[in-house]
Amino acid sequence: MNKPLNGRIALVTGAGGGIGRDLACALAAAGAHVGIAVRRPDTGEETARLIEAEGGARSLVLPMDVTDRTSVLVGVEKLAAEFGGIDIIVHNAAAPDSAYPMPAVDSDEAGWRRQADITLGGALSLAQAGHPYLKASGRGRFVVMTSNFGYHGAAMNAIYSASKASLRGFIKSLAREWGPDAITVNSISPAAATEVTRAFFGQFPAMEAAYKRKFALGDLGQPRRDIGEGAVALCSDYLRYMTGQTLFLDGGMFPSA
């Protein structure tokens, strides 16, 4: 079986559920040993069980609050000590605010800071803590999960859109800084139906049909297959010459991006 990440060490934040869990499992299936960074260790244990069930890769649950720089540093150093280094960092953790639409005029400072601290603050803390290990790897990969909302905007989600859009400048700058260290820096903009989404559409098939029409491929996508495998390619040697870019994995939902 082809394992393009065989023996590499990866850290995935927000890996206790949703797309984060699919990312962790996809990287593990490709041969990487995975640090499962989560705020709640119980959710990370479930991801670890799924990785173990597939066999081949090792995993380590890392209690981590990405808004706390000390927590990030401790988690990064623990993973490196356990497995002997770090080759890949995927920042997926995000505030749940996007699930609760709100007019910009009603948004408060706490909501702004929460999203900025998790999205941007987390990315910066992971970059600072992880850089020495990614540089030592000789083939480091730093990936952040962004959103189509960050490129096209979204009514009732201005803060989320702004926080995701800001990652674009961050990865482009970091790609220029870290290029001499043989580290690629990219982002992924995903759109795929999670289990929760599919369960919802199971009750409202007419809404599912209407939603599918937004995708050029007419397919809602599967996070593990369509997002996870894209992350594997980005973190492997297949796309070693790609940096400072965003990989749109959205089934053509926004083909003009």
Phi, psi and chi 1 to 4 in degrees:
 res  aa     phi    psi   chi1   chi2   chi3   chi4
   1 MET       -  135.9 -177.9  179.9  -65.0      -
   2 ASN   -73.6  123.9 -177.0   29.1      -      -
   3 LYS  -127.3   86.2  -67.9 -173.8  179.6  -66.9
   4 PRO   -66.0  -12.9   23.7  -34.8      -      -
   5 LEU  -112.6   22.3  -58.5 -179.9      -      -
   6 ASN   -53.6  121.6 -166.9   43.8      -      -
   7 GLY    83.3   -5.8      -      -      -      -
   8 ARG   -81.2  159.1  -60.6 -167.4 -162.9 -174.0
   9 ILE  -112.4  125.2  -45.8  -56.9      -      -
  10 ALA  -123.7  148.3      -      -      -      -
  11 LEU  -121.2  130.8 -176.3  150.4      -      -
  12 VAL  -126.4  121.6 -177.8      -      -      -
  13 THR   -87.6  153.6   66.7      -      -      -
  14 GLY    63.7   34.5      -      -      -      -
  15 ALA   -92.0   13.4      -      -      -      -
  16 GLY   -86.2   -1.7      -      -      -      -
  17 GLY   178.7  176.9      -      -      -      -
  18 GLY    57.9 -147.2      -      -      -      -
  19 ILE   -63.1  -32.1  -71.9  179.9      -      -
  20 GLY   -59.0  -42.0      -      -      -      -
  21 ARG   -65.5  -40.8  175.9  172.6  -73.1  169.3
  22 ASP   -64.7  -37.7  -70.9  -53.6      -      -
  23 LEU   -63.0  -46.9  -69.9  169.3      -      -
  24 ALA   -61.2  -43.5      -      -      -      -
  25 CYS   -67.8  -37.5  -70.8      -      -      -
  26 ALA   -66.8  -42.5      -      -      -      -
  27 LEU   -64.4  -39.6  -65.3  176.1      -      -
  28 ALA   -65.7  -42.2      -      -      -      -
  29 ALA   -62.4  -26.5      -      -      -      -
  30 ALA   -85.8    2.9      -      -      -      -
  31 GLY   109.3   -4.1      -      -      -      -
  32 ALA   -82.9  144.4      -      -      -      -
  33 HIS   -85.5  135.0  -56.3  -53.2      -      -
  34 VAL  -120.7  131.1 -177.8      -      -      -
  35 GLY   -90.7  119.3      -      -      -      -
  36 ILE   -96.9   97.2  -56.7  165.1      -      -
  37 ALA   -89.0  119.0      -      -      -      -
  38 VAL  -144.0  155.1  -71.8      -      -      -
  39 ARG   -79.6  -32.6  -67.7 -169.6   66.5  178.9
  40 ARG  -113.2  108.4  -69.5  172.8   41.9 -146.7
  41 PRO   -55.4  -30.1  -28.4   37.4      -      -
  42 ASP   -63.4  -35.8   59.4  -48.1      -      -
  43 THR   -70.0  -34.9   62.6      -      -      -
  44 GLY   -67.4  -34.3      -      -      -      -
  45 GLU   -62.8  -36.1  -65.9  -66.3  -12.0      -
  46 GLU   -66.6  -41.3  177.2   57.9   27.7      -
  47 THR   -62.5  -41.2  -58.7      -      -      -
  48 ALA   -62.0  -39.0      -      -      -      -
  49 ARG   -64.3  -38.8  -77.9 -167.9  -71.0  -89.2
  50 LEU   -65.9  -41.3  -69.1  172.4      -      -
  51 ILE   -64.3  -43.6  -71.1  174.8      -      -
  52 GLU   -63.7  -37.7 -177.9  179.4   -7.8      -
  53 ALA   -63.3  -32.0      -      -      -      -
  54 GLU   -78.7  -24.3  -68.9 -166.3   26.8      -
  55 GLY    79.6  158.4      -      -      -      -
  56 GLY    99.5  -44.8      -      -      -      -
  57 ALA  -109.5  154.8      -      -      -      -
  58 ARG  -101.6  158.0  -62.4  166.0   59.4 -160.4
  59 SER  -141.0  162.2   64.3      -      -      -
  60 LEU  -144.8  122.8  178.0   67.0      -      -
  61 VAL   -78.8  128.2  176.9      -      -      -
  62 LEU  -120.2  105.0  -58.8  167.9      -      -
  63 PRO   -60.4  121.8  -22.3   35.3      -      -
  64 MET  -151.6  132.3 -177.4 -175.1  -67.9      -
  65 ASP  -110.3  108.8  178.2   -7.0      -      -
  66 VAL   -68.7  -10.7  -61.6      -      -      -
  67 THR   -85.7   -4.6   68.0      -      -      -
  68 ASP  -114.5  109.9 -177.6  -26.1      -      -
  69 ARG   -61.4  -35.4  -68.2 -165.0  176.6 -166.8
  70 THR   -65.9  -40.9  -61.4      -      -      -
  71 SER   -61.4  -42.2  175.9      -      -      -
  72 VAL   -64.3  -47.0  171.2      -      -      -
  73 LEU   -60.9  -44.4 -179.7   60.7      -      -
  74 VAL   -62.1  -43.9  168.9      -      -      -
  75 GLY   -64.4  -43.4      -      -      -      -
  76 VAL   -63.1  -45.5  166.4      -      -      -
  77 GLU   -67.8  -34.4  -68.5 -176.2  -17.0      -
  78 LYS   -65.7  -43.0 -177.5  177.0 -179.9 -179.8
  79 LEU   -64.3  -45.2  178.1   64.0      -      -
  80 ALA   -62.7  -38.3      -      -      -      -
  81 ALA   -68.7  -37.5      -      -      -      -
  82 GLU   -70.2  -42.2  178.4   72.5   17.3      -
  83 PHE  -110.8   -5.1  -67.6  135.0      -      -
  84 GLY    92.2   16.5      -      -      -      -
  85 GLY   148.3 -176.5      -      -      -      -
  86 ILE  -143.9  130.2  -61.2  176.3      -      -
  87 ASP  -108.5  -25.6  -54.9  -70.9      -      -
  88 ILE  -138.4  134.1  -61.5  162.7      -      -
  89 ILE  -128.3  126.9  -67.2  176.9      -      -
  90 VAL  -120.9  114.9 -179.9      -      -      -
  91 HIS   -95.0  102.8 -179.3   34.5      -      -
  92 ASN  -110.8  -20.0  166.7   75.8      -      -
  93 ALA   -56.0  138.4      -      -      -      -
  94 ALA  -150.2  154.1      -      -      -      -
  95 ALA   -71.9  147.5      -      -      -      -
  96 PRO   -77.5    2.8   30.6  -36.2      -      -
  97 ASP   -57.7  -30.4  -59.0   63.1      -      -
  98 SER   -62.2  -20.0   61.8      -      -      -
  99 ALA   -79.4   -6.3      -      -      -      -
 100 TYR  -125.0   85.6  -55.0   96.8      -      -
 101 PRO   -54.3  141.4  -25.2   36.1      -      -
 102 MET  -152.0  134.5  179.1  179.9  -67.8      -
 103 PRO   -59.6  143.8  -21.1   32.7      -      -
 104 ALA   -57.8  -36.6      -      -      -      -
 105 VAL   -68.7  -17.1  -65.0      -      -      -
 106 ASP   -99.9   -3.7  -66.0  -27.9      -      -
 107 SER   -71.4  147.9  -59.7      -      -      -
 108 ASP  -113.5  170.1   56.4   22.3      -      -
 109 GLU   -64.1  -35.5 -176.0  177.2   -5.4      -
 110 ALA   -61.6  -41.7      -      -      -      -
 111 GLY   -65.4  -40.1      -      -      -      -
 112 TRP   -61.7  -48.5  174.0  -88.1      -      -
 113 ARG   -66.4  -38.6  -70.7 -171.1  177.4  -80.7
 114 ARG   -60.1  -47.5 -179.1  169.3   54.0 -109.0
 115 GLN   -70.5  -40.3  -63.1 -154.1   53.7      -
 116 ALA   -65.2  -40.6      -      -      -      -
 117 ASP   -65.7  -39.8  -73.8  -11.3      -      -
 118 ILE   -76.2  -49.3  -66.5  173.8      -      -
 119 THR   -72.0  -59.6  -59.0      -      -      -
 120 LEU   -84.4  -47.8  -80.1  177.7      -      -
 121 GLY   -59.8  -41.1      -      -      -      -
 122 GLY   -63.2  -42.3      -      -      -      -
 123 ALA   -62.4  -42.5      -      -      -      -
 124 LEU   -67.0  -44.3  177.7   59.5      -      -
 125 SER   -62.7  -41.4  -66.7      -      -      -
 126 LEU   -66.1  -38.5  -74.1  161.5      -      -
 127 ALA   -63.9  -44.8      -      -      -      -
 128 GLN   -67.4  -43.2  -68.6  174.8  -29.7      -
 129 ALA   -74.0  -33.7      -      -      -      -
 130 GLY   -88.7  -19.8      -      -      -      -
 131 HIS   -53.6  -46.8  176.8  -99.2      -      -
 132 PRO   -57.8  -37.3  -23.9   35.6      -      -
 133 TYR   -75.2  -39.9  -59.0  104.4      -      -
 134 LEU   -65.5  -37.2  -63.0  179.3      -      -
 135 LYS   -67.0  -42.6 -179.4  178.2  179.4  179.4
 136 ALA   -65.3  -27.5      -      -      -      -
 137 SER   -61.7  -40.3  165.0      -      -      -
 138 GLY    85.1   -6.3      -      -      -      -
 139 ARG  -152.1   46.1   52.4 -174.1 -177.6 -174.1
 140 GLY   -66.6  147.3      -      -      -      -
 141 ARG  -131.9  125.5  -55.3  -74.0 -175.6  -95.1
 142 PHE  -121.6  119.1 -170.1   85.8      -      -
 143 VAL  -128.6  134.4  179.9      -      -      -
 144 VAL  -118.9  145.7  -60.9      -      -      -
 145 MET   -92.5  121.5  -58.1  -58.6  -71.1      -
 146 THR  -111.0 -152.6 -177.2      -      -      -
 147 SER  -155.4  150.8  167.3      -      -      -
 148 ASN   -60.6  -27.7  -77.7  -50.2      -      -
 149 PHE   -61.5  -29.3  -73.7    0.1      -      -
 150 GLY   -72.4  -12.8      -      -      -      -
 151 TYR  -108.4  -32.5  -69.3   79.3      -      -
 152 HIS  -114.7   -8.3  -60.1  -82.8      -      -
 153 GLY    77.3  163.3      -      -      -      -
 154 ALA  -153.9  120.2      -      -      -      -
 155 ALA   -58.6  139.6      -      -      -      -
 156 MET    73.7    8.6  -50.1  -69.2  -77.8      -
 157 ASN  -142.3   44.3 -101.7  -42.5      -      -
 158 ALA   -65.1  -41.9      -      -      -      -
 159 ILE   -68.2  -44.9  -65.0  177.5      -      -
 160 TYR   -59.6  -45.4  176.0   77.7      -      -
 161 SER   -61.0  -42.0  -60.3      -      -      -
 162 ALA   -65.7  -42.0      -      -      -      -
 163 SER   -65.9  -37.5   68.4      -      -      -
 164 LYS   -73.5  -36.2  -69.9  -62.5 -172.7  178.5
 165 ALA   -64.4  -36.0      -      -      -      -
 166 SER   -64.5  -24.6   60.1      -      -      -
 167 LEU   -64.5  -24.9  -74.0  174.6      -      -
 168 ARG   -63.0  -47.5 -173.5  178.6 -169.8 -177.9
 169 GLY   -64.9  -35.0      -      -      -      -
 170 PHE   -63.9  -49.2 -177.0   73.3      -      -
 171 ILE   -68.8  -34.5   65.6  156.1      -      -
 172 LYS   -66.5  -40.7  -73.5 -178.2  175.9  -66.9
 173 SER   -67.5  -44.8  -61.4      -      -      -
 174 LEU   -65.4  -35.8 -148.8   57.9      -      -
 175 ALA   -60.9  -39.1      -      -      -      -
 176 ARG   -69.7  -40.0  -68.8 -178.4  180.0  -83.1
 177 GLU   -67.5  -40.9  -72.5 -174.4   29.0      -
 178 TRP   -96.2   -4.9  -71.2    4.4      -      -
 179 GLY   -53.6  -45.5      -      -      -      -
 180 PRO   -62.9  -16.6  -25.8   36.6      -      -
 181 ASP   -94.5   10.9  -62.6  -30.4      -      -
 182 ALA    61.1   34.3      -      -      -      -
 183 ILE  -111.6  126.8  -57.0  169.4      -      -
 184 THR   -94.1  146.1   66.1      -      -      -
 185 VAL  -131.2  116.8 -175.4      -      -      -
 186 ASN  -142.7  172.0  -65.5  -70.5      -      -
 187 SER  -130.7  160.1   65.0      -      -      -
 188 ILE  -121.6  130.7  -65.4  175.3      -      -
 189 SER  -109.8  102.0 -176.3      -      -      -
 190 PRO   -98.3  157.6   37.1  -34.6      -      -
 191 ALA  -152.1  105.4      -      -      -      -
 192 ALA  -154.2  148.3      -      -      -      -
 193 ALA   -75.3  123.7      -      -      -      -
 194 THR   -81.3  175.6   63.5      -      -      -
 195 GLU   -60.3  -38.0  -69.0 -177.5    7.5      -
 196 VAL   -64.4  -42.8  173.8      -      -      -
 197 THR   -62.2  -44.8  -54.7      -      -      -
 198 ARG   -65.8  -36.9  -68.3 -176.5 -177.8  -80.5
 199 ALA   -64.7  -39.2      -      -      -      -
 200 PHE   -64.3  -47.5  174.1   79.4      -      -
 201 PHE   -66.7  -25.0  -76.5  145.1      -      -
 202 GLY   -60.7  -26.8      -      -      -      -
 203 GLN   -90.0  -20.1  -58.1  176.8   56.1      -
 204 PHE  -133.6   73.5  -55.6   99.3      -      -
 205 PRO   -59.0  -30.8   19.0  -32.0      -      -
 206 ALA   -65.8  -37.7      -      -      -      -
 207 MET   -69.2  -35.0  -69.0 -177.0   65.7      -
 208 GLU   -62.7  -43.7  178.7  178.9    4.1      -
 209 ALA   -62.4  -40.1      -      -      -      -
 210 ALA   -67.3  -39.8      -      -      -      -
 211 TYR   -67.3  -38.9 -170.8   60.4      -      -
 212 LYS   -59.6  -31.8  -82.5 -174.9  175.6 -180.0
 213 ARG   -67.0  -13.7  -72.4 -164.4  -71.8  -88.6
 214 LYS   -75.3  -18.3  -64.1  178.4  179.2  -68.9
 215 PHE   -97.6  130.0  -65.1   79.0      -      -
 216 ALA   -58.3  -33.9      -      -      -      -
 217 LEU   -84.1   -6.9  -67.1  177.0      -      -
 218 GLY    63.6   28.0      -      -      -      -
 219 ASP  -134.5  129.6 -176.9  -12.3      -      -
 220 LEU   -72.3  -16.3  -63.3 -179.3      -      -
 221 GLY    79.5  161.6      -      -      -      -
 222 GLN  -125.7  121.1  -62.5  177.0   19.6      -
 223 PRO   -52.5  -45.2  -28.0   36.9      -      -
 224 ARG   -64.4  -47.6  168.7   69.1 -177.5  -89.9
 225 ARG   -75.9  -50.2  179.2 -166.1   66.4 -167.7
 226 ASP   -88.5  -28.4  -60.6  -46.5      -      -
 227 ILE   -98.7  -46.5  -49.0  -56.4      -      -
 228 GLY   -59.9  -44.5      -      -      -      -
 229 GLU   -68.9  -30.7  -67.0  -57.3  -40.4      -
 230 GLY   -65.4  -39.4      -      -      -      -
 231 ALA   -64.6  -38.7      -      -      -      -
 232 VAL   -59.6  -47.0  167.9      -      -      -
 233 ALA   -61.1  -41.3      -      -      -      -
 234 LEU   -68.2  -30.7 -162.1   57.3      -      -
 235 CYS   -90.6   -8.4  -67.5      -      -      -
 236 SER   -92.4 -169.9   71.7      -      -      -
 237 ASP   -83.2   -8.0  -67.6  -25.2      -      -
 238 TYR   -61.3  -37.9  -65.3  139.2      -      -
 239 LEU  -117.0   39.8  -64.8  179.4      -      -
 240 ARG   -65.4  -18.7   59.9  162.3  -64.6  -82.2
 241 TYR   -97.3    7.6 -155.7   52.5      -      -
 242 MET  -105.1  122.9  179.2  177.8  178.8      -
 243 THR  -153.4  150.9 -166.8      -      -      -
 244 GLY    73.3   18.8      -      -      -      -
 245 GLN  -120.9  167.4  -53.7  -62.2  -37.8      -
 246 THR  -116.1  128.2  -64.9      -      -      -
 247 LEU   -94.3  112.3 -174.5   62.0      -      -
 248 PHE   -87.9  112.2  -72.2   87.5      -      -
 249 LEU  -116.7   78.3  -59.0  174.6      -      -
 250 ASP  -135.7   16.4   61.9    2.2      -      -
 251 GLY    61.2   21.9      -      -      -      -
 252 GLY    80.3   23.1      -      -      -      -
 253 MET   -64.3  -36.6 -169.1  177.0 -168.9      -
 254 PHE  -129.4   72.6  -68.4  100.2      -      -
 255 PRO   -66.1  -13.3   24.8  -35.0      -      -
 256 SER   -87.5   -6.2   63.1      -      -      -
 257 ALA   -67.1      -      -      -      -      -
